[in-house]
Each structure stands twice: as structure tokens, then as C-alpha cells.
Amino acid sequence: MYNISKKFNIGILVSLTLLLVSTMAYSQEVQRIAFGSCNKHDLPQPLWNPIIEDSPEVFVWLGDNVYGDTHDMNLLKRKYDAQKAIEGYQKLRQTAKIIGVWDDHDFGINDGGKHYAQKEASMQLMLDFLDEPKDSPRRSQEGVYGAYEYHHGENSVKIYLLDARYSRDTLYKEDGQYLPNLSGSVLGEEQWTWLEKELKNSKADVNIIASGIQFIPTEHPHEKWENYPKERERLFDLIHSSKVKNPVLLSGDRHIAEISKLKDSRFTKGLYEITSSGMTHVWKSYKEEYNPYRVSGLVASLHYGLASIDWKNKLMNFQIKGEKGQVYIEQTIQILD
């Protein structure tokens, strides 16, 4: 009886601590944020040099940062170590703050969710890869979610990293298509509580919300927030009700790049999503794919994303760039007061 009570009290203490933890804030001035996903440690990685030449202060991993796909944590660690040993990536780590979230392959199992048996051990390896401090709140919670705020004079940008794997309920397929999960959760209640608190307390001028899977697109047959339609609407309702300033969405997973825009009564100016997915490999059998929300071309060449913030003129410019630094697609967004 004593042990059960002790465990219960510790659980309450951990939960309360997670709710009270403030955003990890940094005083460094940020104007450029690079981002990308779908990166195999044993394939050529030609994008690090152009990324470094863009001089981002922050780089955001958007998932599939290595391809683990294993229950063997020693193997997963070796893959993370191999990625850290890549010369170009080592150089970026010296000049930029590296943050990020995972998707299924670095989580450990393709299309996986809360029933993956090694998720706790895998989480610690992922946070080791990101050089997350041993006392970081991200290490004692259910998932790798987190928020980081960076300042530039009186302005600030806040980045929310959502974990769409650790607590995600199962998806099922029929005839090769995912069936909608009308009652399941993507984030789990602990993460939803955290996200609501972080959004409603945000004073940032720009709020970037990142997830391994796409938020806005609804028509393609692959993993996406639309597979959990009530969760998707819950997220959009929360972004709207929180009155958070200048929200922008980032996602990976698809082995393509595109820019989507949701415009409705909640987002009269439009809510943009930039998908950047394909740092070492892309969709080889690419064909045109219907996305009623797409406001750009669709890129199926190796690429990364770059967000440049012009605080003086109150503009954000999001670009998808290639191996030679060439711009494939871009979107400029006004920063509203």
C-alpha cells in the first residue's frame, strides 16, 4: 500500500511540474530559421552547405531525422551517432541552435503510435541526439513536445514542437486507405493541456507550430491530421481561441514540399502551412496530387525550408530551397500587430 501511494504522489508531482514549466526562452537574436525532414544517415546529404550559407540561428528537425525503424535501441543509437558524425551537420551544430520533433521512422516504427513498446527509451535517445539537457522537462513527460522562444530586440518568435506519435491512437486501413479515427487522440490529454497553456500565455509576435505530419491537407491517402478529424478541428479551434499572434504551421513526412493555406471564419487572413520533406530522398514516383489548399507548386527534389523574418518591415518570408540554394517556392506573410 505504501509503494502504491508513493508512486501516486510522485505521479501527481510530475504532472504538476509539467504544467508549471515555462517555455525555454533564449536571448539570442533570431532572423532566420531553417527546417527540414526525411533524412537518412547513410545517404548523401548535400543540403548542409547551402543551409550553413543561409546562416540560420535555429534549425528545426521536423521528423524522420534518421530512419530507425527498430525495437533495438543500440541500433537506433548507432544511427543517431552516425548522423551526428556527418561533417556538414557538425558544422551547422556549431553555428545554429538545433531543436526538433520526431515522426514515425525515428520514433521507431512505421506509422506507429502509443503502443510502440520502446517509445520511452527511444524518446531519451532522440533527446540525446538533440543535446537536450538531462534536466530538461522534455525528458520527464509523455512525449518529446516542447516550446522554444527566441528574441530579437523587443520582438520574439515562439516555436511549438508537437509530438504526434507518443500518445497517438491507432489508425486502421481498409483497401489500402486509412479509416478516420473519430474518437482517438493525436496528442494525448497531457500534451493538449500543455499546448493550450503555451498558446494562451504566449506574448510572441510570431508563433510557429510544427508537427511531423501535415495539418491542413485532407485529400491524400497518407498519414495526416485529417485522419483524426475531431483532433484537427480541436487544434484549429485552439489556435483561433487562444488569439495567438501570427500563427504559421510547419510539417514534414511527405517526401515533397508544398505550401497550403486554410481560410475560413476562424482564419480570415489565412493560416499557412509550409511542408518541407526530403533532405536525402524524395517521392520518386511523383505525380500531381490534389490538394485544394495548396497555394504553391509541388516540389519533388531534395530541399529544405528557410524562414526569414524582417522585423523592421514586419514580414515573414518562407522559402523551399534546393542543393544549390535555389528557391523552388516561397511565401511572404505580413506580421500583424
Secondary structure by P-SEA (a helix, b strand, c coil): caaaaaaaaaaaaaaaaaaacccccccccccbbbcccccccccccccaaaaaaacccbbbbcccccccccccaaaaaaaaaaaaacaaaaaaaacbbbbbcccccccccccccccccaaaaaaaaaaaaacccccccccccccccbbbbbbccccbbbbbbbbccccccbbbbcccccccccccccccaaaaaaaaaaaaaccccbbbbbcccccccccccccccccaaaaaaaaaaaaaaacccbbbbbbccccccbbbbbbccccccbbbbbbbcccccccccccbbbbccccbbbbccccbbbbbbccccbbbbbbbbccccccccbbbbbbcc
